[in-house]
Amino acid sequence: MIDDIYKRSKLLSKTCLKIALVLPQDAALSNLIRGHLIDRSTTLAIKAKGLMVTQNPDFFLKKLADAKEASDGTHYWLEMIAEENYLDSSIINPILTESAVISNLFAQAIMKIKPDY
């Protein structure tokens, strides 16, 4: 499961980097979104990669929570792109859906380890 989450997170991160490259250059909000999207999506992939290393359960749970937070941040900035109509909905909506699924996978993993988290 963790390997799948990492692969999907990495693909989402790469997709977000490509999205950042095509955002309008002349809009201040777009420039703000670009920076945050790059930061959150690369953090997501890095945190997901960190889950691949065997760790004690408490440290692993913290890493999962950090990855979930990065995933939620990535989703937020993708939502902003959709709301500002910077990309056609046929392009951004599937990416938003995948982002939500990845966040849900992290949440499910957290609940498996510690149901009362």
N, C-alpha and C positions, 0 to 999 in steps of 0.2 A: 504493500500500500504506500509506504513512504517513498519508494522508488518512483511510483506513478505520480505522486504529488510533486516530487522534485521535477520530473520530466515536464509535467503540465505547467508548473510554475516557471520553469526556464523558458518554455515556449511562449507563455504569456508575457514574460519579461522582454523577450526578443521582439514580440509583436508590439509591445508598448514603446520600445525604443524606436521602432519604425514609424509608429504613429507620431511620436514626438518630432520626427524629422519632417513630417508633412503638415504640421500645424501651421497656421498663418504666422508669418514673421512680424507683421505690422500691428498686431493687437497685444496690448499690455497683458490682458487676462490670459491670452494664449501663451505668452512667454512665461507667466507664472505657472500655469498648468503644466507646461512642458518640463520645467525644472522639477516640480514635485512628482510628476509622473515618472520621470527618469529615476529619481531618488527612491520612490516607493517600490517601483517594479524591480529595480536591481536589488534592493534590499530584500524583497520577497524571494527572488531566486537564490540569493546568498544564504538567507535564513533556511530555506528549504534544503539547500545543499548541506548545511550544518546538521540537519536531522539524520543524515546518512551515517554519521559517526556514532558508534555505540557509546551510550552515556548512562549515567544513573537516572532513574525515573524522574526525580525532581528537576534535574537539569534539562532532561528531555522535554518535560512538561513546559518549562519556561521557554525553551526554544520553539515549541509548538505555538505557544501563546504569542511570542514575538513574530513568528511567521504569519499567524492569523491577523495580527495587527497590520503588518505590511500588506497583506492581501486586501484587507478592508480599505486601507489607504489607497492602494492601486485602484480598487473599484470606485472609490469616491472620485478620483481624478478622471477616470473614464466616464463616469456619470456627468461630470462637468463638461467634458468634450461633447457628449451627446446633447446635453441641454443647450449648449451654445451653438449647436449645429455646425461644428467644425468639420465633422465627417458625416457622410451619408448614413442614415440609420441602418441600411442593409450591410454596411461595413462594421459599424460600432456595436450594434446589438448582439451579434454572436460573440463578440469579444467580452462584452458586459456579462453575458450569460456564463461564459467560461470562467470569468473572474469570480462570479457569485458561487459557482460550483466548487472552485478551488477553496474559497473561504469556508464553504460548508464542509469540505473534506477535512480541513484543519480543525474545525469545530467538532466534527465527529470523532476525530482522533483524540482530541482533548477529553471529550466526554467518555471515551472508552477507558482512558487511563485514570481519570478522576471525575466520576459522574457529578460530584457536587462542586466542581470548579467554577 
